[in-house]
């Protein structure tokens, strides 16, 4: 990697970690002016910075407001770079359907997972909050998703996650999708009981889990 390219990628990452939208935009414009590959800049600059922000969140140095401001800086840089991405540089993205299960309107955690997945290269369809189990199943089928990601912060709505798995089984399409779950009252034991493919304790863990599950799927294919 050339010194100029490496310097700009580091500056992009730093802009995200520093929550500096103006710096992210200016550095992204410098990337374009230097005719550096835009997709590589997103992957090795902006996404790397967001991954570091996720680590700081895990370490409790950053909290939700800081993480959201980091994502604002990342998206500001992406808006500059996206029009310059060569289509042949983009690998086929893995698709994720994400949402908060029916009966629950708490979506901050789900939004963080969405941001982290998007910055890691996943194509995310966000259904929002208070979503019936059948809609997860129908949407996953419609977009040919790889993963269904379910969230809740309420013990009273947890069974809705199990209902998604039951509907997939009833329709004979359970093997077509990986189901991952997360949220305050959720545990690995609960995920095992309902037959989910994995449980994530936080947003960064959700990305690691999604990568692991889709990598295993690619190897199996």
C-alpha positions as CSV (number, residue, x, y, z in Angstrom):
1,X,0.0,0.0,0.0
2,X,1.4,3.4,-1.0
3,X,2.1,5.9,1.8
4,X,-0.5,8.3,0.6
5,X,-3.2,5.7,0.4
6,X,-2.3,4.3,3.9
7,X,-2.3,7.8,5.3
8,X,-5.7,8.7,3.9
9,X,-7.2,5.4,5.1
10,X,-5.9,6.0,8.6
11,X,-7.3,9.5,8.5
12,X,-10.7,8.2,7.5
13,X,-10.7,5.7,10.3
14,X,-9.6,8.4,12.8
15,X,-12.4,10.7,11.6
16,X,-14.9,8.1,12.4
17,X,-13.4,7.3,15.9
18,X,-13.1,11.0,16.6
19,X,-16.8,11.6,15.5
20,X,-15.6,14.3,13.1
21,X,-18.0,14.5,10.1
22,X,-16.1,17.4,8.5
23,X,-12.9,15.5,8.6
24,X,-14.5,12.4,7.2
25,X,-15.9,14.4,4.2
26,X,-12.7,16.3,3.6
27,X,-10.6,13.1,3.7
28,X,-13.1,11.2,1.5
29,X,-12.8,14.1,-1.0
30,X,-9.0,13.7,-0.9
31,X,-9.4,10.0,-1.6
32,X,-11.5,10.8,-4.7
33,X,-9.0,13.5,-5.9
34,X,-6.1,11.1,-5.5
35,X,-8.1,8.5,-7.7
36,X,-7.8,5.9,-4.9
37,X,-10.3,3.0,-5.0
38,X,-13.4,4.2,-3.2
39,X,-14.6,0.8,-2.2
40,X,-11.2,0.0,-0.6
41,X,-11.3,3.4,1.2
42,X,-14.7,2.5,2.7
43,X,-13.5,-1.0,3.7
44,X,-10.1,-0.1,5.1
45,X,-10.8,3.4,6.3
46,X,-14.4,4.1,7.3
47,X,-15.4,0.5,8.2
48,X,-12.1,0.0,10.1
49,X,-12.9,3.2,12.1
50,X,-16.4,2.0,12.9
51,X,-15.0,-1.4,14.0
52,X,-12.7,0.4,16.3
53,X,-15.6,2.4,17.7
54,X,-17.4,-0.8,18.3
55,X,-14.4,-2.1,20.3
56,X,-14.5,1.1,22.4
57,X,-18.2,0.5,23.0
58,X,-17.4,-3.0,24.1
59,X,-14.7,-1.7,26.4
60,X,-17.2,0.9,27.8
61,X,-15.1,3.8,26.8
62,X,-17.8,4.8,24.3
63,X,-21.5,4.7,24.9
64,X,-24.5,4.8,22.6
65,X,-24.3,8.6,21.9
66,X,-20.7,8.3,20.9
67,X,-21.3,5.3,18.7
68,X,-24.1,7.1,16.9
69,X,-21.9,10.1,16.3
70,X,-19.2,7.8,14.9
71,X,-21.8,6.4,12.6
72,X,-22.8,9.9,11.4
73,X,-19.1,10.6,10.5
74,X,-18.9,7.2,8.7
75,X,-22.0,7.9,6.7
76,X,-20.8,11.4,5.8
77,X,-17.7,9.9,4.3
78,X,-19.6,7.2,2.6
79,X,-21.9,9.7,0.9
80,X,-18.8,11.2,-0.8
81,X,-17.3,7.9,-1.8
82,X,-20.3,5.8,-2.9
83,X,-20.8,7.5,-6.3
84,X,-17.2,6.6,-7.1
85,X,-17.3,2.9,-6.4
86,X,-16.6,0.6,-9.3
87,X,-19.3,-2.0,-9.6
88,X,-16.7,-4.7,-10.3
89,X,-15.0,-3.9,-7.0
90,X,-18.1,-4.8,-5.0
91,X,-18.4,-8.4,-3.8
92,X,-21.8,-9.9,-3.5
93,X,-23.2,-8.8,-0.2
94,X,-24.8,-11.1,2.4
95,X,-28.4,-10.1,3.1
96,X,-29.8,-9.6,6.6
97,X,-33.4,-8.9,7.7
98,X,-33.4,-7.2,11.1
99,X,-36.1,-6.0,13.4
100,X,-37.6,-5.8,16.9
101,X,-40.1,-8.6,17.6
102,X,-43.8,-7.8,17.9
103,X,-44.9,-6.2,21.2
104,X,-41.6,-4.3,21.7
105,X,-40.8,-0.8,20.6
106,X,-37.3,-0.5,22.0
107,X,-35.0,-0.2,19.0
108,X,-31.7,1.5,20.0
109,X,-29.9,-1.8,20.3
110,X,-31.3,-3.0,17.0
111,X,-30.2,0.3,15.3
112,X,-26.6,-0.2,16.6
113,X,-26.5,-3.7,15.2
114,X,-27.8,-2.5,11.9
115,X,-25.1,0.2,11.7
116,X,-22.3,-2.2,12.6
117,X,-23.6,-4.8,10.0
118,X,-23.8,-2.2,7.3
119,X,-20.3,-1.0,7.9
120,X,-19.1,-4.5,7.8
121,X,-20.5,-5.0,4.3
122,X,-23.8,-6.6,4.9
123,X,-26.9,-5.6,2.9
124,X,-29.4,-4.9,5.8
125,X,-33.2,-4.7,5.4
126,X,-34.5,-3.0,8.6
127,X,-38.1,-3.8,9.3
128,X,-38.2,-1.6,12.4
129,X,-39.9,-2.4,15.7
130,X,-43.0,-4.2,16.8
131,X,-42.8,-6.7,13.9
132,X,-44.9,-9.8,13.7
133,X,-43.0,-13.1,13.3
134,X,-44.6,-13.8,9.9
135,X,-43.2,-10.6,8.4
136,X,-39.7,-11.6,9.2
137,X,-40.3,-14.9,7.4
138,X,-42.0,-13.3,4.4
139,X,-39.3,-10.7,4.0
140,X,-36.5,-13.1,4.3
141,X,-38.0,-15.2,1.6
142,X,-38.7,-12.2,-0.6
143,X,-35.2,-10.8,-0.6
144,X,-33.4,-14.2,-0.3
145,X,-31.8,-13.3,3.0
146,X,-28.9,-15.1,4.5
147,X,-29.7,-14.1,8.1
148,X,-32.8,-13.1,10.1
149,X,-31.7,-11.0,13.1
150,X,-34.3,-10.7,16.0
151,X,-34.1,-8.3,18.9
152,X,-36.1,-7.6,22.0
153,X,-35.6,-6.0,25.4
154,X,-38.8,-7.4,27.0
155,X,-39.2,-10.9,28.5
156,X,-42.9,-10.8,27.5
157,X,-42.1,-10.7,23.8
158,X,-39.3,-13.3,23.8
159,X,-41.6,-16.1,22.5
160,X,-42.1,-14.2,19.3
161,X,-38.5,-15.1,18.4
162,X,-39.3,-18.7,18.9
163,X,-42.4,-18.3,16.7
164,X,-40.2,-17.1,13.8
165,X,-38.2,-20.3,14.0
166,X,-41.4,-22.4,14.3
167,X,-42.8,-20.7,11.2
168,X,-39.7,-21.4,9.3
169,X,-39.9,-25.1,10.3
170,X,-43.6,-25.3,9.5
171,X,-43.0,-23.9,6.0
172,X,-40.0,-26.3,5.4
173,X,-37.5,-23.4,4.9
174,X,-35.6,-23.4,8.2
175,X,-32.4,-24.5,6.5
176,X,-32.5,-21.5,4.1
177,X,-31.8,-18.9,6.8
178,X,-29.6,-18.4,9.8
179,X,-31.5,-17.0,12.8
180,X,-29.6,-14.8,15.3
181,X,-31.1,-13.3,18.5
182,X,-30.1,-10.6,21.0
183,X,-31.3,-8.1,23.5
184,X,-31.3,-7.6,27.3
185,X,-33.2,-10.7,28.5
186,X,-31.8,-13.0,25.8
187,X,-29.1,-15.6,26.6
188,X,-27.3,-18.4,24.7
189,X,-29.5,-20.9,26.6
190,X,-32.6,-19.2,25.3
191,X,-31.2,-19.2,21.7
192,X,-30.5,-22.9,22.0
193,X,-34.0,-23.6,23.3
194,X,-35.8,-22.0,20.4
195,X,-33.4,-23.4,17.9
196,X,-31.7,-20.2,16.8
197,X,-28.3,-20.4,15.1
198,X,-26.6,-17.9,17.4
199,X,-26.8,-15.3,20.2
200,X,-25.0,-12.0,20.3
201,X,-24.4,-10.1,23.5
202,X,-23.8,-6.7,21.7
203,X,-23.5,-5.1,18.3
204,X,-19.9,-6.0,17.7
205,X,-20.5,-9.6,18.7
206,X,-23.5,-9.6,16.3
207,X,-21.2,-8.7,13.4
208,X,-18.7,-11.4,14.4
209,X,-21.5,-13.9,14.6
210,X,-22.9,-12.9,11.3
211,X,-19.5,-13.1,9.6
212,X,-18.9,-16.6,11.1
213,X,-22.3,-17.9,10.1
214,X,-22.1,-16.6,6.5
215,X,-18.4,-17.8,6.1
216,X,-19.4,-21.3,7.2
217,X,-22.3,-21.2,4.8
218,X,-20.0,-20.2,1.9
219,X,-17.6,-23.0,2.7
220,X,-20.5,-25.5,2.8
221,X,-21.7,-24.3,-0.6
